[in-house]
């Protein structure tokens, strides 16, 4: 495994092949997606950029009890999106009958589940807590299977006081490597999100991919979450991680409040021959009832422009 590089040096390399070598370039939704890649990203045509929506887009209404997960599925029909990413926070239960009812409703409405999403953190200093996290992930892998979904989003999380980055990476690798062995038997891919904490830069995300080294592991790519100053560096980090993207979460505003240039982002996905869902994850101030449809329409327009479908 190549040594970790400093972030400044990483940004000079811009691009996955320069950082990891073409023999390691692969991704669950890239046209180069195999356990051993034979070509660099983008050499095969026909990206498939599909419009989806995260249940989290309706978090305000779900938290307030004004919507249910059943309503989210119905909203997908209204929005004309193909799939919903089922954020786990608002499931009524994980009982088989409830999960079966969600799966059946989605089927009747012609909606598929692009995945499920949980919020557990693998960055735990205590070994017993890491064991608990692993069991929680296994539980949600089973839930994901029951839903008929192919993907589960997980988090690494923030470093506890006194811990080093390398410790956090090791704890995450040790946990997710075992979790992938379990999920792979069910055909379910785990995607660690580039989120607040140790995975908020591309360098660490790529190191996790290297060290876990599983065809059932990749990056749940939130295009707005990379730390980058100046903000333009965020686009370089998106491009570098794209060959390993398992799912994409789309917002139109970065964490610092700056607008995302979506017309700059979509060609990156197209050139990487990404094949998968571009799922709206609305977190704006506007009521989701009106804010989500606006974001979804932007995504639809760009998918039509840059996709082969």
C-alpha positions as CSV (number, residue, x, y, z in Angstrom):
1,X,0.0,0.0,0.0
2,X,1.4,3.4,-0.9
3,X,2.2,5.8,2.0
4,X,-0.4,8.4,2.9
5,X,0.4,11.7,1.3
6,X,-0.1,15.2,2.8
7,X,-3.2,17.0,1.7
8,X,-1.4,19.7,-0.1
9,X,0.5,17.1,-2.2
10,X,-2.8,15.3,-2.8
11,X,-4.4,18.4,-4.3
12,X,-1.5,18.7,-6.7
13,X,-2.1,15.2,-8.0
14,X,-5.9,15.7,-8.7
15,X,-7.3,12.5,-9.9
16,X,-7.5,8.9,-8.6
17,X,-5.1,7.4,-11.1
18,X,-2.3,9.8,-10.1
19,X,-2.9,9.0,-6.4
20,X,-3.6,5.3,-6.3
21,X,-2.4,3.9,-9.6
22,X,-4.7,2.6,-12.4
23,X,-4.5,-1.0,-11.2
24,X,-6.5,0.0,-8.1
25,X,-9.0,2.2,-9.8
26,X,-12.4,0.7,-9.3
27,X,-15.9,1.7,-8.1
28,X,-19.2,0.1,-7.4
29,X,-20.9,2.4,-9.9
30,X,-18.0,3.0,-12.4
31,X,-17.8,1.3,-15.7
32,X,-14.5,0.0,-14.5
33,X,-16.2,-1.8,-11.6
34,X,-14.6,-5.1,-11.1
35,X,-12.5,-6.6,-8.3
36,X,-9.4,-6.0,-10.5
37,X,-9.7,-3.0,-12.8
38,X,-8.2,-3.3,-16.3
39,X,-8.6,0.3,-17.5
40,X,-8.5,3.8,-16.1
41,X,-11.8,5.6,-15.3
42,X,-13.6,7.2,-18.1
43,X,-12.3,5.0,-20.9
44,X,-15.7,3.3,-21.2
45,X,-18.6,5.4,-22.3
46,X,-22.3,5.5,-21.2
47,X,-22.5,6.9,-17.7
48,X,-25.9,6.2,-16.1
49,X,-26.9,9.1,-13.9
50,X,-30.2,8.4,-12.3
51,X,-32.3,10.8,-10.2
52,X,-33.1,9.7,-6.6
53,X,-34.0,11.3,-3.3
54,X,-32.9,10.8,0.2
55,X,-35.5,10.4,2.9
56,X,-33.3,12.8,4.9
57,X,-34.5,15.6,2.5
58,X,-37.8,15.5,4.5
59,X,-36.0,15.4,7.9
60,X,-37.9,18.5,9.3
61,X,-41.3,17.0,8.5
62,X,-40.2,13.5,9.7
63,X,-38.9,14.8,13.0
64,X,-42.1,16.8,13.5
65,X,-44.2,13.7,12.9
66,X,-45.8,15.4,9.8
67,X,-44.5,12.7,7.5
68,X,-43.8,8.9,7.7
69,X,-41.4,6.8,5.7
70,X,-44.5,5.6,3.7
71,X,-45.1,9.2,2.8
72,X,-41.5,9.5,1.6
73,X,-42.1,6.7,-0.9
74,X,-45.3,8.4,-2.1
75,X,-43.4,11.6,-2.5
76,X,-41.0,9.8,-4.8
77,X,-43.9,9.1,-7.1
78,X,-45.0,12.8,-7.0
79,X,-41.4,13.9,-7.7
80,X,-41.0,11.4,-10.6
81,X,-37.8,10.0,-9.1
82,X,-36.7,6.4,-9.6
83,X,-35.4,5.6,-6.1
84,X,-35.4,6.6,-2.4
85,X,-32.4,6.3,-0.1
86,X,-34.1,5.2,3.2
87,X,-32.5,7.0,6.1
88,X,-32.9,4.8,9.1
89,X,-33.6,7.4,11.7
90,X,-37.4,7.5,11.1
91,X,-38.2,3.8,10.7
92,X,-41.1,2.9,13.0
93,X,-39.3,-0.4,13.8
94,X,-37.1,-3.0,12.3
95,X,-39.6,-5.8,12.6
96,X,-40.0,-8.0,9.5
97,X,-43.6,-7.1,9.0
98,X,-42.9,-3.4,8.9
99,X,-40.0,-3.7,6.5
100,X,-42.0,-6.0,4.3
101,X,-44.8,-3.4,4.2
102,X,-42.3,-0.7,3.1
103,X,-40.9,-3.0,0.4
104,X,-44.4,-3.9,-0.9
105,X,-45.5,-0.2,-1.0
106,X,-42.4,0.7,-2.9
107,X,-43.0,-2.1,-5.4
108,X,-46.7,-1.1,-5.9
109,X,-45.6,2.4,-6.6
110,X,-42.8,1.5,-8.9
111,X,-40.1,2.9,-6.6
112,X,-36.9,1.2,-5.8
113,X,-34.6,1.7,-2.8
114,X,-31.2,2.9,-3.8
115,X,-30.0,2.0,-0.3
116,X,-30.4,2.6,3.4
117,X,-28.5,4.9,5.7
118,X,-27.4,4.7,9.4
119,X,-25.5,7.1,11.7
120,X,-23.3,4.8,13.7
121,X,-19.6,5.9,14.2
122,X,-16.8,3.5,13.7
123,X,-14.3,5.8,15.4
124,X,-14.5,4.4,18.9
125,X,-11.5,4.2,21.2
126,X,-13.1,1.5,23.4
127,X,-12.9,-2.0,21.9
128,X,-16.3,-3.0,23.4
129,X,-18.0,0.0,21.8
130,X,-16.4,-0.9,18.4
131,X,-17.9,-4.4,18.8
132,X,-21.3,-2.8,19.5
133,X,-21.0,-0.7,16.4
134,X,-20.1,-3.7,14.3
135,X,-23.2,-5.5,15.6
136,X,-25.3,-2.4,14.8
137,X,-24.0,-2.4,11.2
138,X,-24.7,-6.1,10.8
139,X,-28.2,-5.5,12.1
140,X,-28.8,-2.8,9.5
141,X,-27.2,-4.9,6.8
142,X,-30.0,-7.4,7.6
143,X,-32.6,-4.6,7.4
144,X,-31.2,-3.4,4.1
145,X,-31.5,-7.0,2.8
146,X,-35.1,-7.2,4.0
147,X,-35.9,-4.0,2.2
148,X,-34.4,-5.3,-1.0
149,X,-31.9,-2.5,-1.2
150,X,-28.3,-3.0,-2.4
151,X,-26.4,-0.4,-0.4
152,X,-25.9,0.8,3.2
153,X,-24.4,4.2,4.1
154,X,-22.2,4.2,7.2
155,X,-20.2,6.9,9.0
156,X,-16.7,6.9,10.4
157,X,-17.2,9.9,12.7
158,X,-15.1,12.3,14.8
159,X,-11.9,11.5,16.6
160,X,-12.4,11.2,20.4
161,X,-10.1,13.4,22.6
162,X,-6.5,12.3,22.5
163,X,-6.9,9.9,19.5
164,X,-4.8,10.3,16.4
165,X,-5.9,10.1,12.8
166,X,-4.1,6.9,12.2
167,X,-5.9,5.3,15.2
168,X,-9.2,6.5,13.9
169,X,-8.4,5.0,10.4
170,X,-7.4,1.7,11.9
171,X,-10.5,1.4,14.1
172,X,-12.6,2.1,11.0
173,X,-10.7,-0.3,8.8
174,X,-10.9,-3.1,11.4
175,X,-14.7,-2.6,11.8
176,X,-15.7,-2.1,8.2
177,X,-13.5,-4.9,6.8
178,X,-15.4,-7.4,8.9
179,X,-18.7,-5.7,8.1
180,X,-18.0,-6.0,4.4
181,X,-17.3,-9.7,4.8
182,X,-20.8,-10.0,6.2
183,X,-22.5,-7.6,3.7
184,X,-20.8,-9.2,0.7
185,X,-22.4,-12.5,1.4
186,X,-25.8,-10.7,0.9
187,X,-24.7,-8.7,-2.1
188,X,-24.9,-5.5,-0.2
189,X,-22.3,-2.8,-0.6
190,X,-21.2,-0.5,2.3
191,X,-20.4,3.1,1.5
192,X,-18.6,5.3,4.0
193,X,-19.7,8.9,3.7
194,X,-17.3,11.7,3.4
195,X,-18.8,13.4,6.4
196,X,-17.8,15.5,9.4
197,X,-14.9,13.8,11.1
198,X,-12.0,11.7,9.8
199,X,-13.5,11.2,6.3
200,X,-13.9,14.9,5.5
201,X,-11.0,14.8,3.1
202,X,-10.4,12.7,0.0
203,X,-7.0,11.4,1.2
204,X,-8.5,9.5,4.2
205,X,-11.4,8.2,2.1
206,X,-9.0,6.8,-0.4
207,X,-6.8,5.3,2.3
208,X,-9.9,3.5,3.7
209,X,-10.7,2.1,0.2
210,X,-7.1,0.9,-0.1
211,X,-6.9,-0.8,3.3
212,X,-10.4,-2.4,3.4
213,X,-9.9,-3.6,-0.2
214,X,-13.3,-5.1,-0.7
215,X,-15.5,-5.1,-3.8
216,X,-18.3,-4.4,-1.4
217,X,-16.9,-1.2,0.0
218,X,-16.6,2.3,-1.3
219,X,-17.5,6.0,-0.7
220,X,-21.0,7.3,-0.3
221,X,-20.1,10.6,-2.0
222,X,-21.7,13.7,-0.6
223,X,-20.5,16.4,-3.0
224,X,-20.7,19.2,-0.4
225,X,-18.9,17.7,2.5
226,X,-15.2,17.9,1.7
227,X,-13.2,20.4,3.6
228,X,-11.5,22.6,1.1
229,X,-10.0,26.1,1.2
230,X,-10.3,27.6,-1.4
231,X,-13.6,25.9,-2.1
232,X,-12.5,25.1,-5.6
233,X,-10.4,22.3,-4.1
234,X,-13.6,20.5,-3.3
235,X,-14.1,19.7,-6.9
236,X,-10.6,18.1,-7.1
237,X,-11.5,15.9,-4.1
238,X,-14.8,14.9,-5.7
239,X,-13.0,13.9,-8.9
240,X,-10.4,11.9,-7.0
241,X,-12.9,9.8,-5.1
242,X,-15.4,9.3,-7.9
243,X,-14.0,6.0,-9.1
244,X,-14.9,4.6,-5.7
245,X,-18.3,6.2,-5.3
246,X,-21.1,3.8,-4.4
247,X,-23.8,6.3,-4.2
248,X,-24.1,10.1,-4.5
249,X,-25.8,12.6,-2.2
250,X,-26.5,15.9,-3.9
251,X,-27.0,19.3,-2.3
252,X,-26.5,22.7,-4.1
253,X,-24.9,24.5,-1.2
254,X,-21.5,23.7,0.4
255,X,-21.2,23.6,4.2
256,X,-19.8,27.1,4.2
257,X,-22.9,28.4,2.4
258,X,-21.3,28.8,-1.0
259,X,-23.3,27.6,-4.0
260,X,-22.2,24.4,-5.7
261,X,-21.5,24.7,-9.4
262,X,-23.6,21.6,-10.4
263,X,-22.7,22.1,-14.0
264,X,-19.1,21.6,-13.0
265,X,-19.9,18.5,-10.9
266,X,-22.0,16.5,-13.4
267,X,-19.3,16.3,-16.1
268,X,-17.0,14.8,-13.4
269,X,-19.4,12.0,-12.8
270,X,-19.9,11.5,-16.6
271,X,-16.2,11.4,-17.3
272,X,-15.8,8.8,-14.5
273,X,-18.5,6.7,-16.2
274,X,-20.4,6.7,-12.9
275,X,-23.5,4.5,-13.0
276,X,-25.9,5.0,-10.1
277,X,-28.1,7.4,-8.3
278,X,-27.7,11.1,-7.8
279,X,-29.9,11.4,-4.7
280,X,-31.2,14.8,-3.6
281,X,-30.4,15.5,0.0
282,X,-32.1,18.7,0.8
283,X,-31.1,20.7,3.9
284,X,-32.1,24.2,3.0
285,X,-34.1,26.7,5.0
286,X,-37.1,26.5,2.8
287,X,-39.9,24.1,3.6
288,X,-39.0,20.7,2.1
289,X,-42.4,20.5,0.5
290,X,-41.3,23.2,-1.9
291,X,-37.5,23.0,-1.5
292,X,-37.1,19.4,-2.4
293,X,-38.9,19.6,-5.8
294,X,-36.7,22.5,-6.8
295,X,-33.5,20.5,-6.1
296,X,-34.9,17.4,-7.7
297,X,-35.7,19.3,-10.9
298,X,-32.1,20.6,-11.1
299,X,-30.8,17.0,-10.7
300,X,-33.2,15.7,-13.4
301,X,-32.1,18.3,-15.9
302,X,-28.4,17.6,-15.4
303,X,-28.9,13.8,-15.5
304,X,-30.7,14.2,-18.9
305,X,-27.9,16.5,-20.1
306,X,-24.9,14.3,-19.1
307,X,-26.2,10.7,-18.9
308,X,-26.7,8.1,-21.5
309,X,-30.2,7.3,-20.2
